[in-house]
Amino acid sequence: MRGLGQLLLVFGLVSAALKLWLPGVHFLLLIWIDNWGNQTGWAIRIGMIVLGAVLLGLSYRGKKPVPGGTPQPPPPGRI
């Protein structure tokens, strides 16, 4: 889930940056975004950025740092 979130976030941000500053340059994988018009293309880009950020946030939500840096095995005799 974290990898998908990172991918969506990076592709969305780079696609938006290219559209803003270099209008003639596109990702080959994301050239289909503007087939439905300029506003729909921006909606897809923003949706990719938001969905990527949400997936990244959810992937880090359940992780709690372990004191000492490494998890300790259970004591012998207890499972």
C-alpha positions in Angstrom: 0.0 0.0 0.0 2.9 2.3 0.8 4.5 1.7 -2.6 1.2 2.4 -4.5 0.7 5.6 -2.5 4.3 6.8 -3.2 3.8 6.0 -6.9 0.5 7.9 -7.2 1.8 10.8 -5.2 5.0 11.2 -7.3 3.3 10.7 -10.6 0.6 13.2 -9.7 3.0 15.8 -8.5 5.4 15.5 -11.4 2.5 15.4 -13.9 1.1 18.6 -12.4 4.5 20.3 -12.3 5.1 19.4 -16.0 1.6 20.7 -17.0 2.2 24.0 -15.2 5.8 24.8 -16.2 6.3 22.8 -19.4 2.9 22.5 -21.1 4.2 20.5 -24.1 5.9 17.8 -22.0 4.0 14.8 -20.7 4.6 11.5 -19.0 4.2 8.8 -21.7 2.1 6.7 -19.2 -0.1 9.7 -18.3 -0.7 11.3 -21.7 -4.3 9.8 -21.6 -5.3 12.2 -18.8 -5.9 15.1 -21.0 -8.1 13.2 -23.5 -11.2 14.2 -21.6 -10.3 17.9 -21.4 -8.2 20.2 -19.3 -10.5 20.4 -16.3 -10.9 16.6 -16.1 -7.1 16.2 -16.5 -6.5 18.4 -13.5 -9.2 16.6 -11.5 -7.4 13.3 -12.2 -4.0 14.7 -11.3 -5.4 16.2 -8.0 -7.1 12.9 -7.3 -3.9 11.0 -7.8 -2.1 13.3 -5.4 -4.8 13.1 -2.7 -5.2 9.3 -3.0 -1.4 8.8 -2.9 -1.1 11.0 0.3 -4.0 9.2 1.9 -2.5 5.8 1.2 0.9 6.9 2.5 -0.7 8.3 5.7 -2.7 5.1 6.3 0.4 2.9 5.7 2.3 4.8 8.5 -0.7 5.0 10.8 -0.4 1.5 12.3 3.3 1.5 12.8 4.5 2.2 16.3 8.2 2.6 17.0 9.7 0.0 19.3 12.0 1.3 22.1 15.5 0.2 21.4 15.0 0.0 17.7 14.5 -3.8 17.4 11.6 -6.0 18.5 12.3 -8.4 21.3 11.2 -12.1 21.0 8.7 -13.4 23.6 10.2 -15.0 26.7 10.7 -18.7 26.6 7.6 -20.7 27.5 5.2 -18.0 26.5 3.7 -17.9 23.0 
